[in-house]
Amino acid sequence: MAGEPDEVFYAHLTRELARGRFTPFLGAGVNLVGIDVRQDFLPGARLPSSAELATALADEYHYPGGGKDLDLVRVAQWVYSRLGSETLYEWLHSVFDHDFPPTSMHDVIASMPAVVRSQPMAEFPLIITTNYDDALERAFADRGEPFDVLTYVATQGNIGRFRHTDENGHTQIIKSANRYRGVTLTERSAILKLHGAVHRESQAALEDDSYVVTEDDYMECLTRTDIVGYLPPAVARRMHSCHYLFLGYSLRDWNLRAMLHRIWRDRAKQNNSWAIVSEPDPLEVEAWRSRDVEMYDLDLGAFAARLSSEFDSILERSAAP
């Protein structure tokens, strides 16, 4: 069974962060750190888990396969097929178009650029997320940290490409990824939104929303020849050579397993990765292990507190005369 992270783990993680080789990979569980999930989810009150989002969507549109343990992908596919993409997108936009406060996990991730900046070798973090909200971006903004955002486009016209939003809010579709130099990771951090995101900035926000959420969306995304090949070279290189730290994920989700298979095909095997999961069952431990991911048993809130303490120590040492 998985144990708790030890001193060797934290020392290695912070060392690799300074070298630009540590990449957090965020799932919906990150949005629930510090939240009392025993209270029913109400759209607009807080961010949902995947299961809560599925239940709320099913209730809203009278999904015929109601009950417990609903699958978000299947419910979203039914709404899309029966009522159309505009209905689905409008509802998702209403759920995520709010100023949700960042969690402690978002905040400690947003502190990573300061740690990198304090070190002699400065290559800024890449953070990957499959969440649709902008809580992570808000955490970066709260700290005054500049960042780029790369968002997967799931709608017709540029489907399969990525939209780059720079530190000033300017956006463009990346059409020639191998020649794109707008994201380098040497000047600022980058947030990669692999499953799209709500777009809250423009008056025509709904037209810019993008969600990998239905069965068709996942099939389209997963059958792309090489999704990493649609990203800027600096990002693609990082994804092929870094250590991943999975936060807020369960390998019970088939879509995560399929996505990992796609992005790890050319990954350097010697770079082990980690997952933080509270009270995992034996099957989940084995599922992570089979993918060369070492699992640690720890609550995300406790992990965020410990990681914050580690980062504070690095900053204190670097500031010492």
RAMOTA-V819862 format. One record per backbone hydrogen bond with DSSP energy under -0.5 kcal/mol. CO is the residue of the C=O (numbers start at 1). NH is the residue of the N-H. If there is no record, write none. Layout:
co=[CO CO]
nh=[NH NH]
This chain:
co=[3 6 7 8 9 10 11 12 13 14 15 16 17 21 22 23 24 25 26 27 28 29 30 32 35 36 42 42 49 50 51 52 53 54 55 56 57 58 59 63 70 71 72 73 73 74 75 76 77 78 79 79 80 84 85 86 87 88 89 90 91 92 93 96 98 103 104 105 106 107 109 111 111 112 113 114 115 116 120 121 125 127 128 129 129 132 134 135 136 137 138 139 140 141 146 148 149 149 150 151 152 153 155 156 158 161 162 162 163 163 164 164 165 166 170 172 173 174 176 177 177 180 185 189 190 190 191 191 192 192 193 193 195 197 198 202 204 204 205 205 206 210 211 214 215 216 217 218 219 221 226 227 228 232 232 233 234 235 236 237 238 238 240 243 244 244 245 246 247 248 250 252 253 254 255 256 257 258 259 260 262 264 268 270 273 274 275 275 276 277 277 281 281 282 283 284 285 286 288 288 289 292 292 293 294 296 296 299 300 301 302 303 304 305 306 307 308 309 310 311 312 313 314 315 316]
nh=[297 10 11 12 13 14 15 16 17 18 19 21 20 243 24 245 128 247 130 30 31 32 33 35 37 39 45 46 53 54 55 56 57 58 59 60 61 63 62 66 72 75 76 77 215 78 79 80 81 82 83 84 84 88 89 90 91 92 93 94 95 96 97 98 100 107 108 109 110 111 112 114 115 116 117 118 118 119 122 123 190 192 26 194 195 198 138 139 140 141 142 143 145 144 189 191 151 165 193 163 154 160 158 158 161 153 164 174 151 165 166 172 149 169 166 164 175 162 179 180 233 233 124 148 127 192 150 193 129 194 152 196 212 210 200 205 207 208 208 209 209 197 213 218 219 220 221 222 223 224 229 230 231 235 236 237 238 239 240 241 241 242 268 23 246 274 25 276 27 29 253 254 257 258 259 260 261 262 263 264 265 267 271 272 294 246 277 296 248 280 298 284 285 286 287 288 289 290 291 293 292 273 294 295 275 277 298 303 304 305 306 307 308 309 310 311 312 313 314 315 316 317 318 319 320]
